[in-house]
Amino acid sequence: MKFVSTRGQAAPVTLSEAIRNGAAPDGGLYMPEELPRLRGCPREETLSQFAAEMLAPFFEGDRLEGELEAICRQAFDFPVPLVLADQARPNFRVLELFHGPTGAFKDFGARFLMASFDRIGDPSNPLTVLAATSGDTGGAVGCAAEGREAVRAMVLYPKGRVSAFQELQLTCWDEPVQALEVEGDFDDCQRLVKAAFASPELSLAHRLTSANSINIGRLLPQMAYIAFAASRAFAESGVEPGFLIPTGNLGHGFAAVYARALGFPVGPIVLVTNANRTLADWHGTGDYSPRASLATIANAMDVGTPSNFERLVHLAPEQRVLDVQLVEDDTIRARVQAEYRAGGYIWCPHSATAAEAYARLSDEQRAERPWIAAATAHPYKFADAVEPLIGVKIEAPPALEAILGRKAEKTSIPAELSALAEALKEQKLEVV
Ligand SMILES: *Cc1c(COP(=O)(O)O)cnc(C)c1O
């Protein structure tokens, strides 16, 4: 299978080239040249086996084809339970995507991508993933890169602007992962990363690559867990489940839409945003106007320009039928409280937007099918916001507890390209 750009001005590439490139050279996003034909729904018991089967058509003819099973084993090495949040609402299921090593669903994409990069790169001249981060992606990428040989990771974060736990999660990983604390804000970090990519010298010498949400290597694993959950719920109930998906960059929101287009038993899809209105406005009026992002308590969804939007509108209109719900901070807080009172379930602020979207469905919609809410992060990661709302202490799950015992290591740099170039060079000497 070949992959083409949503903008149609770039040469078709293989899957591993699309993963290596991230964005297409014309600025578009890679999509499969054609929708692969579903050869019946896989019946595998584990997500890892299911993913290897369902993703096989995307890997056909690629140099990674023979590695797909191993990549899936490494990416999907933690449970993905579908649980009840409240015994009184048996049709309402929670797909817990936060049992990976860094407690958020970013682990799926980061592990799949790093396992792929490690097989695309060359240990004597490794790829370098350069990531500016303020949230869950940097930790997930660092964790997934630890111990690898053909890819290293350098994570840039703004000094003094991440929580103590977030900082630990960015700085605690061993070789070949390096955390750079930048004297500046998140925009400075992003500016540095962009400048490094734009420098042919740095980009070639270090084989720079990115792990951001448009990489097809993140879309594929996210599609796999949606399709897996849909197939399980469908096998049980005989009805295609609806999906409620908290979204910012349209990463796994688009994955759900695409999984349905492929023929998996996915029913109606509700994309749920925080107060950032771009998607809701587009859905309401048909006009797409990106805006600056607003800060909310569901901060991993603070996106004014959803980077995967281009993929969504690339689909035929009948393939992308969906609803969009917008949930303001006060409503998120009230929902976290109401859910805790009702069933004792603790939602993180992001995932609570999906619980709110469930509450907004009509009785008829709720009665006709199971609904699956994607829970994107463990509430422990957002204990500062959630504990005061519910009045109890949230225990760290074992994976996050393990991070608490690790040692932090970082390098501080001024927000200048020359300092980043120096750091890249130094780490390179250690690796080789
Ligand atoms: C990244 C993230 C989201 C948003 O996901 P997208 O794929 O960007 O739409 C939601 N919740 C959490 C906890 C996240 O880390």
The ligand as an SDF file (V2000), in Angstrom:
LIG
                    3D

 15 15  0  0  0  0  0  0  0  0999 V2000
   -3.8710   14.3880   23.9280 C   0  0  0  0  0  0  0  0  0  0  0  0
   -4.9960   14.2520   24.8860 C   0  0  0  0  0  0  0  0  0  0  0  0
   -6.3350   14.4630   24.5040 C   0  0  0  0  0  0  0  0  0  0  0  0
   -6.7160   14.9270   23.1070 C   0  0  0  0  0  0  0  0  0  0  0  0
   -6.4440   13.9700   22.1690 O   0  0  0  0  0  0  0  0  0  0  0  0
   -6.3260   14.2940   20.6090 P   0  0  0  0  0  0  0  0  0  0  0  0
   -5.9590   13.0230   19.9960 O   0  0  0  0  0  0  0  0  0  0  0  0
   -5.2830   15.3540   20.4660 O   0  0  0  0  0  0  0  0  0  0  0  0
   -7.6170   14.7860   20.1540 O   0  0  0  0  0  0  0  0  0  0  0  0
   -7.3310   14.2440   25.4360 C   0  0  0  0  0  0  0  0  0  0  0  0
   -7.0280   13.8750   26.7040 N   0  0  0  0  0  0  0  0  0  0  0  0
   -5.7570   13.6860   27.1180 C   0  0  0  0  0  0  0  0  0  0  0  0
   -5.5140   13.3050   28.5300 C   0  0  0  0  0  0  0  0  0  0  0  0
   -4.6970   13.8650   26.2310 C   0  0  0  0  0  0  0  0  0  0  0  0
   -3.4310   13.6850   26.6620 O   0  0  0  0  0  0  0  0  0  0  0  0
  1  2  1  0
  2  3  1  0
  2 14  2  0
  3  4  1  0
  3 10  2  0
  4  5  1  0
  5  6  1  0
  6  7  2  0
  6  8  1  0
  6  9  1  0
 10 11  1  0
 11 12  2  0
 12 13  1  0
 12 14  1  0
 14 15  1  0
M  END
$$$$
